[in-house]
Amino acid sequence: MNQQPEEESKSISIPEIEVEIENFKKELTLCQQRIKTLLASENPSEGIYFAKEIFESQQDKLRLEAEIDIRQRKINRMRLGMEG
């Protein structure tokens, strides 16, 4: 009796999680573009560096990759739970 509403909530939340993943992927693409732009904009001979900004963007990139991975694993666990 308790498992049926639980399974329904899982099936409802999978599309929501997939939307979150797509949003994170869009953010990740923007973040990767920002890193490339910052790296290309550096000019060591003129003393122009963006080390802090690049580092922060790389941290953000790693965070986004982790968020995507966590949600994909959550979907996999939900699907395995429904099939098992």
N, C-alpha and C positions, 0 to 999 in steps of 0.2 A: 504494500500500500504506500509506503514511503518512497519506493524507488520510482514509481511512475512520474510523480511531479518532478523528481530529481532529473530523470531522463528528459522530460519535456524542457526543463530549464537549460539543460545542456544543449539540446538541439536548437533552442532559441538563441543561445549565446554564441554558438559557433559562427554564424554570419556576422555578428557584432564584432567578434574577435578578428575575423578576416578583414573587416573594414578598418579596424585599428592597425592591423599589419600593413595594409595598403597605405594608410596615412603615415606610418613610420617609414615606409619605403620611400615615399615622396620626400619626407624630411631628410632621409639619409642621402638621397640624390643631391638635394640642395647643399647639404653639408659637405659632401665630396667635392662639389663644384667650388664651394667657398675655399676649401683647402687648396685646390689647384690654383685658384685665382691668387690667394695669398702667397703661395710658393712662387708663382710666376712674377708677382709684384715686388718680391724682395730684390734688393740691389746691394750686395755686400760692399762693392767698391765705393758706394755713396753712403754707406752706413744705414741703409734702410732694411730693417728686419721686422718681421712680424711673428717672432717666436711665441709670444704669449697667445696671440690670436690663433696661430696654427695649432699650438698645444691644446687650447680650449676646444677648438673645432675637432681635433682628433679624439679628445675625450668624449665629446658629444657624439661623434661617429660610433665609437665603441659602445656608448650607452644605447644608441638607436639599434645597433646590431644585436645587442643583448635583449632589448625589448622585443624585437622581432622574433628572436630565437625562443624566448620564454613563451610567447603567445603561440608559436607554431607547435611547441612541445605540449602546451595546454590543449590545443585542438587534437593533437595525436592521442593524448591520454583520454580525452573525452570520447573520441571515436573508438578507441580500444575498449573502453568501459561499456559502450553501447553494444559493441559486437560480441564481447565476451560474456 
